Amino acid sequence: MFNTYNPRAASAYQRINVETSMHTIDQHQLVSLLYDGVLGSVALARGAMERGDVLGKCNAIGKAIRIIEEGLSTALDRDDGGDLAQNLGALYDYSLRRLITANVRNDPSILLEVQQLFEPLAQGWNEMKKNGVLSTSEPSGSARSGKQEA
């Protein structure tokens, strides 16, 4: 009646759960999840580096890069977001370069640098929601396609 554990099936359920969540969470939560994803991937990469796990390191760094490129950077509205969007864009670009350098040089101190850049961003982003800085209406500087970050 019941089959043994199937990792492919579990992966499919997890993917469906993530896709469903993406449609039901607000834009602020989405950016928060992206920041958490970057921080988690950087932490995984640091651990993999310390263990000498080259494949794990490359996968974790690649995931962090994809989150920054495909999630955070594309969400920026560089036209209407003003200096904040430009500065975040520059920080994201710098972080991407540092992640690539960390991967090539196998240098955990560079990963720590990226982590230390993203931690205050994530904390500040979460504090905005807690302190009621965000309104229920669409703020100025909203991002394209309904996304919002800066």
ABEGO torsion letter per residue (X at the ends): XBBBBBAAAAAAAAAAAAAAAAAABBAAAAAAAAAAAAAAAAAAAAAAAAAGBAAAAAAAAAAAAAAAAAAAAAABBAAAAEAAAAAAAAAAAAAAAAAAAAAAAGBAAAAAAAAAAAAAAAAAAAAAAAAGABBABBBBGBBBGGBBAX
